[in-house]
Amino acid sequence: MSADCVQVRFVVTPFLPEHQPALGVSTLVSVLARQGIPADVQYLNVQFMRQIGWELYYYLSYATPPEILAGEMAFLPASPDLLLGEMVFAPALWGEAAADWEAYADLLTPLLEVKQHVDGATSGGARREQALHWGRARELIRALREDSPRIVRQWAQDILRDEPRVIGFTSTFQQSVASLALAKELRRLRPREELTLVMGGANCEGDMGKALSDNFPFLDHVVSGEGEGVILDLVKSVLEPRGRPQPRYVAAPQIEDMDSLPMPDFDHYFEAIKDMPMAKRANLTAESSRGCWWGAKAHCTFCGLNGSGMAYRSKDPGRFVGELRTLARRYGFNFFMMADNILDLKYIKSVFPALITQGDEITMFYETKSNLRKEQLELMVAGGVTELQPGIESLSTSILELMDKGTTRLQNVQLIKWCEEFGINVNWNILYGFPGEAPSEYEDMARLIPALTHLPPPGGCGRIRLDRFAPYWKTPEKYNLRNVRQKWSYDHVYAALPAEERRRVAYYFDYDLEGDLDPRVYLQDTLKQTERWRDGYSRGVTLELRTEDGRSRVVDSREGLSTETPLTADEVHLLKILDSIQSGRAALAKLNEGREDGPLSEAEFDVLLERLLARGWVIREGVRLLGVVLDRMERQRIIDLKMAAQLGTLDWARLGATPAVASAR
């Protein structure tokens, strides 16, 4: 398809991360192609990154908690709710009415110049680096702001060079202001009779979209929801002489049949990056489902995802396997960042067995819940999952209950341990500041952490945000949240709008909590222990079972000095039993099954258990127990499973699994 015949152009503005194609508009290109309507995608985010450099673009576009409180987090950029990226293009949108940069930057300085902790040279050094980074970034961003009107004018000229009839903007996270500024300039250059401007994406959902429609008259249509069901009518209303007029604000219907969607077309992304270094390290993206099956049952109190589309829908397993293989073959990349909010559990016994059986080299990131069973995780890892985000937000069952997470402390630790054994990256954070949380829970966490320093630590610790569509936002009075208002950063980014309109545009909110204690007061011990955890794990401390010549021992270097403790047969057996969560009664019954010297009494079992608890090899919550000693030989299970599947000797029926038969549409 040549550029001069393009009738529809989708535009991806900064600051969408640059390392992968934009899934939504790439799917819309395919929807239109089915009807013979040529469309393309212009990746201005990639172009802008090329212009300003990777380091500054990364700083402006990636999302991390605002309180940078642990280890590597100090090297990462500002939180998206500070809207730092949006401020870059504010002069291009508002002109002289744009808010003062220096006043805004002064407010950011205490947040981004993170102070050095009193202990820990490594963490202090990281924080000094972050402070220096902000000092340098502040001046670079100021210069970008000043140049933003010229940049937008140049973008508009480039976009109009081959005279498209429809231009669609996608806006998620920090893309709204750049998109609005460009749309405003395009409207200045072309009247409605010649050019139709459409905006959609997560930032247009619900009242946010209505606010954009009400306040920015240069837009022709604002789409809320899933655009695949309305894009064709919108485009035909422009391109066909008798096209039916469409409303200014379009509430798109939910896509019920995920298999009706075409595969995305990423050609334009790979064309955009073909001569850049990241052409060798980009990844693919795909979605196997929409909505959240857990959220449909119990919406996590702080989660603002799926504002109007919580109902869970997924693709046929065979269709999805075929899609992964086709995209990997077409573009020459094997790693997929899955856009799903949560994994469809039926894929564990259909999609992953299919990928295992055929020996696919496809790998992927997925989000899931942490209450997986080990055999489920085993199939996922063997099937290509190399990175997992399991929604581990705390190591306190009480606080997890406040979130409506449906998981427990032991389930979270259990999954972290299994991920380490299977060699899979697990991404998680500790969140704090939940309404009703007890400070004593953080004291318990601080006492627990020294037993876990051989396991993957949290990426950081951050205070919860109040996001639009979250239960905290919908019913703040239920949680004693008062004075809910748009995040202060919106008052600077959208300074030319009335306060109520800034509130309507906002996704992030500030609030007051009745009887609010400053969490940083009662969080200090947990933060210090988390720093030590990260430091220990980075140094390779371990707590693991080793067996040679029939004799087993535990190697423990969590306290710095490595020790080796020989094990009795009962200790080995009990550690293996407690690889998964068990009650004490169940563990004793399993230990006594076939025990050569006869069954242990409860008193003898208690002595044995107390020995393992005292060594920090087992942790307890109520009556439930979990061993935290690693058995790195468990990774052999993955190798054996894959080999048996590929040799055709694996009985899938015994595992209750049926490999999906790949298909494509």
N, C-alpha and C positions, 0 to 999 in steps of 0.2 A: 504494500500500500504506500503510495507516494504522499509526501506531505501536502502537495498542492491540491489534493482532493479531500482533505480532512474537513468534515463539516462540524464535528464536535471535538472539543479539546478539553481535557481535564487537566487541572493545574494543581501540583503539589508544592505548596509554598513552605518556606522555613516556618517552624523549626521541627518538622518531622525528622526523626533519626534517619540517617542516610544509609545504614548498612543493609537495608532490605527494601524490596519494592512495596508500594502502597497497595494493599490487598483490595480495598473497597473499590477504588476507581479502576483497577486492573480487571475486576470482575464486571464492572459496568461496560468497559470496552468490549468484552466478550458478549454481553447481553445485546448490545447494539449491533455487533458484527453478525449475530444470528439473523438479523433483519436487513443485512446489507448496508448498514449505515456506518461509514468509516469514522473512526475516532482514534485519538491518540492521547498520550499522557506527557505533559511537560514537567520534568522534575526540577523545579526551581530550587528545591532544597539542596539537591546535589550540586547544582550550579553555584549556589551561594556558598556552600561549604568549600568548593574549589577556590572561590574568591577570597574568603576570609581565613581559610586554613582549618584543618581538622580540630586542633586543640580548642580554639575559641568556639567553633560550632558545637563541639561536644559539650563544652561548658554551658552553652545556652540551651541545649535541647534535651538533655537527658534528665530523667526524673529520679530524685533521691529525697529522703526525708529532710526537712529543714534543719533539725538539730543534728549536726554531724558529730556523733558522739563516740564512734568506735573505729579504731584502726583505719582500714582502707577507705572508709566512708569519708575521711578527711580530704581525700584527693578528688572526690567527686563533686559535681557542680551543684548549683542551687536547686531547690525544690521548684516544681512547676507552679505551685500556688503563689510563688513570688512574682510570676509573670514577667520574669526578666527578659525572655525572648520576645514577648509581646511589646515590651517597651521600645525595642529596637525600631519598629516600624510605626510607632505612634506619630512621629512628625509627618510621615508620608500620608497618614490618614487624616490627622487633625490640623496640620499646618501650624499656624501661630497659636492655636488653642491647645496644643499638646502640653501636657504637664511638664514641669521643670525636672530635668534629669538629675541635677545635683541634689535636689531635695529628696527625690526618691532614692538615689544611691546612698545618701547619708543614712536613710532608714535601713538599708540593707547591710551596711558596714558591720554593725554589731552581730548580725546573723551570720555573715560569711567570713568575718575575721574571727574564726573560732579560737578561743584562748587555750593556751597550753595547760594541760593537767599538771598537777604538782608531782605526780609520779609517772614513771614510764618514759624514758628518753625517746623510744621509737614513736609512741603515740604523740608526744609533744612535738617531735620533728615533723610529723605528718600535719599537725595543726598549724605549725608555722608556715609550712608550704602552702596550705590552703589560704592563709591570710595574705601571703605574698601574691598568690594567684589572683585573689579578688582585687588587690591594689592595682595589678597590671591589667586585669580584665576590665576594670571600671573605665579606664581611659580608652581602651580599644572599643568598648561598647558605645561610649559617648561619641567617638568619631563615626561609628557605623550609623548611629541615629542621625547625625548631621547629614550623612550621605544618603539616607534612606529614600528621600523623595526622588533623587536622581536614579537610584537603583530601580525603583518601581516604574519610573517613566521608561527606562530601557527595557524592562520586562514587558511592558505593555506593547511597545513597538515590535519587539520580537514575536510576541504571541499573535499579533494582528497581521504579520507579514503575509501569511497565506489566507487571510480572511475567513476564519472559521465563523460559523453562524451561531454556535452555542458554546459557551465556556462554563465549565463546572468546577467549582472549588470544593475541596475536601478539607474539613477543619476538625482536628483532634488535638488535644493539649494546647500547644502554643502556636497555632496557625491562623487564628482568627484575624488578628490585626493586619498581618501581611496580606491575607486574602482580601480583606475589606479595602485596604489601601489600593491594591491592584485593581479590584473591581471598580472602585471609584474613578481611577485613572482611565480604565477601559471605557467606562460610560462617558467620560469627558470626550474621548476620541470617537466614539461610535454611538449613535442614537439607538433606541430600542428597536426601531424598524430594521436595523442592520445587525444587531448583536443582542443575544439573550444571555443573561448572567444568572447562574443557578449556584446555590451554596447548600452543602449538606455535610454530614459527618456528626460525630458525637457532640460537638459544640452547638449543634442546631437542634438538639433534642428537646421536645416539650416547649416550655415557656422561653427557654434560651433562644430557640429558633423564632418564636413569635416576636421576641424583643428585637432580634436582628432584622426581621421583616419590617417591624414598625419604625425602627430608627435609622435604617440605611436604605433610603428609597431608590438608590441606584441599582439595587438588586431586583431582579424580576421574580425569582422564586426562591424560597427557602424550604428545604426538605427535612422533615423530622422523621427519623426511623430508617428502615432498611430500603435503600434507594432502588434496588433491582426491580421492584414491582411498579415503580412510577416513572423511571427514566425514559422508557420508550414513549409514553404518552406526552411527556414534557418535550422531548425532542421532536416528535411528529407534529406537535402543535406549532412548531416553528418552521419545520422543513416542508410540510405539506400545505398546499393552498387552502384546503378546507380542514386543517387540523383543529381539534376541539380546544378552545381556550382552557388554560389550567389556572387554578387559584394561586394567589401569591404565596400563601403559606400552605404547604402540602404535608399532610399527616400520612406518611406511607404505611401501607398495611404490612403486617409481619409476614415474612416468607415461611409458609407452613411446610412446604416440601423442599427440603434442602437439596434433594437430588435434581430439582428442576434448575438449579443454578449451573451455569457453564463454568468450566475451568478458567481461572484468571489468565490474562495475557500480560506477561512481564516483559515483552520484547522492548518496550520503550525504556524501561529501567536499565536493562543491560546495555542498550545502545547508549544511554546517558553516561554510564560508568566505564565504558569499554577501554578508555585510555588512561584510567586512574588506577592507582595501586590497590584500591579496595575491590577492583574487579576480580582479584584473586582471593578475597576473603569475605565477599558478600554472602549472605545466606538467602534461602527462599522462605516464603511464608505461605501458610495455608490455614484453612479452617475446616474442622470436621463437624462442628456443632455451633449453635448459638443459644444464648440463654444460660441458665444455671439450674440444674436439677436440684441442687441443695438449696439455693436461694428460693426456689419455688416452694420448698417446704419450710425453711427457716432462714429468712434474709439476714445475713450477718449485719450487725447493727451499724457498722461504720462503712459498709460497702455501698458506693454509689453507681456501680455498674448495672447495665441492663435496666435503665430507667423505665423504658416502655416495652421491653421485650424479654421478661424473665422466663417465660415459658420455654422449656428445653426442647430443642429439635436437633437431630443429628443426621448425617449422611449414611446411606447404606454402606456397610463395611466394605463390600466388594468394590463399590463405586469409589470409595475413598482410597483404597489401596491402589486402584488403577490411576487415580489422580496423582498420588504421590510419585508413582513410577514414571508417569508421563512427564510431569514437571521436572523431575530430576534428570531424566534423559534429555529433555529439550534444552535445558539451560546448563547442564554440566555441574550442578551443585547438588549435594546430598543432604545438607543440614537444613531442617525446617524449623522456624519459630512458629509454633502453633498459636493461632489467635484465639483459641477457645478459652472461655472462662473456667471450664472444668471438663475433664476427660469423661467421655461416655464409657461407663464401666463395661458395657458389653463388648467394646473393642478389645479388651484384654484377652478375650477368648475367641476373637475372630480376626481383627486387623493384625495384631502382633504375631499370632501364629502364622499368618500368611507371609508376613515379612521375614519371619524366621525360616520358614520352609524353603523359600526361594533364595535365601542367602543374600537378600538385598543389603546394600551398604548404606541405606537411608538411615539417618539419625535425626533426632528431634528433641525439642523442648516442649514440655506440656505442663499445664497447671492441673492440680488434682486436690483431693482431700488427703489428710495425713493418716486416715484410718485404713490404709491398705493392708492386706495380708501379704506375707512374704512371698507366697507362690504367685500372687498377682504382680508384685514388683519384679519378680524373677522373669515373668513373661514379658513385661514391659521393657526391661533392660535388654533381654535377649532379642527383642523385636526392634531395638534401635533407640530407645529413650536414653539419652545421655545427660539430660539436664531436667530437673524437676523443680517446680515451685508448688509446694504442697499446702500453702496457707498456714504455715506454722507462725503464729504471731505472738505466742507466749509460751512459757513453761509453767504456767499456773492454771490448773483446772478451773478454779474459781473465776479467774479473769476470762478464760475461754468461754465459760458459761455466760458471762456478761456480753460477750460478742455474739452469742448464739452460734458458735462454731461447730458444736456437735462432736468435739474431740476432747481428749484429756492430755494432761502432761505426759503420762507414760506413753500414750500413742504417738505423741510428737517425738519423744526421745527414741522410741522404738524405730520409727521410720528413718530418723537421722542416722541411727546406727546401721540399719540395713543398707542405706545408700552408701555409707562409707565402705561396708563390706563388699558391695557389688561394684564399687568404683564409679558411682554416678554423682554428678554435681547436684547439690541440693541448695536452693536459694531460699533464705528465710530471714526474717528480722524479728526483733522484739519490739512490740508496740506498747505504749504506756499512756496513761492519762484517761482511762475509760471511766465514765461516770459510775460511781459506786465501788471502784476498786479499793481494796484494803492495802494499806502500805505494808502490812505484815506479809503479803504475798511476795513482795519483792525481797524481803528478808529471807524467805524460804528459797527463792530463786538463787540468791547469792550463796546460800549454804549448799545448794545442789550443784552449782556450776563446777566446783573443783573436781567432781567425779566425772565430768563430761569433756574435759579439755582435749581428749584424744579424738573427739568427734567434730564434724564440721560445725564451726561456730556461726552465729548470726552475722549477716552482712553489716548490721548496724542496729542502733536503737533509735526510735523516733516517736514523737508524740503523735497521736491519731489526728487526722484531719476530719473536718466536717464537710462532706461532699454532698452535692445535690443528689437527690433520689435515695440517699441512705435512710434507714429508719431513724437515725439521730436527727436528720434534717426534716423528715416528714412529720414526726411527732416529738419535737424537742422537749415539750413539757413533761412527757413520760419519763424522760431521763434527767430532769432538773436542769436542762439547758435553757439559758435565758439570753435575751438580747442577741438573737441570731441575726447576723448582718453579713453582707458581702465581705470577702477578704479585703483588707485595707489596700492591697495592691491594685484592685479594680478601680479604686478612686483615682489612681494615677494613670492607669492605662486608658480608661474611658472617662477622663476628666471632663470632656465636653458634654457628656450625657448627664441628665438629672440623676439624683441619687437612686430613685426607685428603679430607673432603667438600668443602672449599673447592677442593682440587685438582681434584676431579671436576667441579665446576661451572664451572671456569675455561676460558676460550677463549684468554687471553693468558698467556704464561709468561716467567719470568726464567730465566737460565742463566749458567753460567761457561764461558768458552772457554779451552782449554788454550793457554798461551803467548800470551794475549791482550795485544796492544798497544792502547793507547788510540787509537782512530782519530782523535780530535780533534788528536792530535799531528801525524800525517802528512797530515791533511786540510786544514790551514790555508790553504795556497796555493790549493787548489781552491775553498775557501769564499770567499776574497777575490776570486778571478777570477769566481766565480758572482755575487757582489754586483755587480761591475763589469759583468757581462753584463746583469743585470737593469736596472741603471741605464742602460746604453747603449741597450738595446732600448726602454726607456720614453721615452728622449729622441728616438727615431726614427732612430738611426744606420742606415746602409744600405751594402750592397755589391751593386750591381745593374748590369745591362747596359742601356744605352739606345742606341737607333738612330734617327737622324734624317737624312733626305736620303741614305740609303744608307751613312752613316758611323756606325760603332759606337764606343762608349767605355764604360769602367767607371767608375762613380761610387762612391767609397769614403770613408766618413766614420767608420769604426770607431775610428780613433785620435783622433777629435775634430775635426780639420781636414778638410774635404771636399776630395778631390782627384779629378781627372778624367784618365783615361789613355786616349788613342786606341788602337784595336786594329788589328792587321793582320788580313787575311782568315784566316790560319791560326789566330790566337788566337781569333777569333770562332768558327770552325768547331770548334776543340778544346774550347772552353767548352761548346758545344752538345752535343758528343759526351759530355762528362763530366757532363752533367746527371744521368746515372745512372752507377752504379758500373761501371767498366771496368778491365781490366788494361791495362798500358802497351802491350803487344803489340797487343791488340784496338783500342785507341784509335789507334795508328799506322796500322793497316790501314784503319780507317774514315776517317781523315784523308786518306789517300792515294787513296781511291776518287774517281776523276774529278777529281783535283787538276790545275788548268790548267797549272801549271808543272812537272808531273812529280812523281813521288813524293819525299817527304822521306826522307833516310837516317836510320838509327837515331841517329846522332850529332847530326844536325840536330834531330831530334825531342826528344832529351834536352835540348838547349839551350833549346828552346821550352818544354818542360815545366818545367825548373828555374826559368825566369823566372816562370811562373805559381805554382809552389810558393813561391818566395821572396816573392811579393806576398801570399801567403795566400789566393789565389783557388782553389787546388786543395789538397786534403789527401790524404795517402797512408797506407795501412796495408799493409805488406808490398808485394806487387806490384800492389795494387788502388788505384785513384784515384777521386776524386770532386770535381767542381767545386762550390763553395759560392756562386758568384755568382748572384744572383737574376735571373730574367727575369720581370718583373711582367706582361708581355704574355701569359704563359701562361694567365692568368685568362680571356683571350678564348676559349680552348678550351672552357671551361665554357659560355660564352654561345652559342658557335656550335653546340655539341652539343645544347643544349636547344632552340635555335631550329629546327635541322634535324629533331629528333625531333617537335616539335609541328607542324611544317609537313608532316610525313609524307615528308620527303625523305631521312631517314637509313636506311641499309641496316644493320639490326641484325645480319643474318647475317654481314656483313663483320666485325663486332666479336665474332662468336661468341656473341651474346646473343639472348635471346628474352624480350620483356616478359611478365611473368606476367599472366594474366587474373584479375582480382579476383573473389573469391567470399567469402562469409561464412557462418558457421554460428551 
